[in-house]
């Protein structure tokens, strides 16, 4: 019987690039910067929902934070699928759009938590 590790399926001699060809340092820096900023803002928002306006959290603040975390969960799944190669490159714009929506939702939540009128 054939050894499975020696099969090439017609790919021998071809380059070993990722599925969508995203190997540039610029793309990685942009992805890390956007992801890092979004993660930091979401973390600050979740902590603020439990701490402000007093240490005992309001149920509405916690509900707001849970909604933000659910939106983040769906975006994390899209990012995971994109990095696995299961999604087409056009979904990258959808991921960026959802990250911008999460940032704006966190901004609204923080303004509400801190009582800015």
C-alpha positions in Angstrom: 0.0 0.0 0.0 1.2 3.6 -0.7 2.7 5.6 2.1 0.4 8.6 2.7 3.3 10.9 3.5 4.9 10.5 0.1 1.8 11.5 -1.9 2.0 14.9 -3.5 -1.4 15.1 -5.3 0.2 17.0 -8.1 1.7 19.7 -5.9 5.3 18.7 -6.1 7.6 21.5 -7.2 5.1 24.3 -6.5 5.7 27.1 -4.0 4.5 26.8 -0.5 2.7 30.1 -0.1 -0.4 30.5 2.0 -3.8 30.1 0.3 -4.5 33.8 -0.2 -0.9 35.0 -0.5 -0.9 37.2 2.5 2.7 37.1 3.5 3.6 40.8 3.5 4.8 42.4 6.7 2.4 45.3 6.2 -0.7 43.1 6.3 0.5 41.4 9.5 1.2 44.7 11.2 -2.2 46.1 10.2 -3.9 42.9 11.4 -2.0 42.9 14.7 -2.6 46.7 15.3 -6.3 46.5 14.6 -6.8 43.3 16.6 -4.7 44.6 19.5 -6.6 47.9 19.7 -10.0 46.1 19.5 -9.0 43.6 22.1 -7.8 46.4 24.5 -11.0 48.4 24.0 -13.2 45.4 24.6 -11.3 44.4 27.7 -11.6 48.0 29.1 -15.3 48.0 28.3 -15.9 44.6 30.0 -14.0 45.7 33.1 -15.8 49.1 33.1 -19.2 47.3 33.0 -18.4 45.7 36.4 -16.6 48.6 38.1 -18.5 51.8 37.1 -20.5 53.6 38.4 -20.0 51.6 41.6 -18.3 48.3 42.4 -21.5 46.3 42.5 -22.3 46.1 38.8 -25.7 47.2 37.3 -27.4 44.4 35.4 -27.8 46.6 32.3 -24.1 47.3 32.2 -23.3 43.6 32.4 -25.9 42.8 29.7 -24.3 45.4 27.5 -20.9 43.8 28.0 -22.3 40.3 27.3 -23.7 41.6 24.0 -20.3 43.0 23.0 -18.6 39.7 23.9 -21.2 37.8 21.7 -20.4 40.1 18.8 -16.7 39.5 19.4 -17.3 35.7 19.4 -18.8 35.7 15.9 -15.9 37.9 14.7 -13.3 35.6 16.2 -14.9 32.6 14.4 -14.7 34.5 11.1 -11.1 35.3 11.7 -10.3 31.7 12.5 -12.1 30.4 9.4 -10.3 33.1 7.3 -6.9 32.1 8.6 -7.7 28.4 7.9 -8.4 29.2 4.3 -12.1 28.4 4.5 -13.3 31.9 3.6 -12.6 33.9 0.4 -10.4 37.0 0.7 -13.5 39.3 0.2 -14.5 38.4 3.8 -11.6 40.3 5.1 -13.5 43.5 4.5 -16.5 42.1 6.5 -14.1 41.2 9.3 -12.8 44.8 9.4 -16.3 46.2 9.2 -17.4 44.1 12.2 -14.3 45.2 14.1 -15.2 48.8 13.5 -18.8 48.1 14.6 -17.5 46.5 17.8 -15.2 49.5 18.5 -18.2 51.9 18.1 -20.3 49.7 20.3 -17.6 49.8 23.0 -17.4 53.5 22.7 -21.1 53.9 23.2 -21.0 51.5 26.1 -18.1 53.3 27.8 -19.9 56.7 27.4 -23.0 55.1 28.9 -21.1 53.5 31.8 -19.3 56.7 32.7 -22.5 58.8 32.5 -21.3 61.2 29.7 -24.3 63.3 28.6 
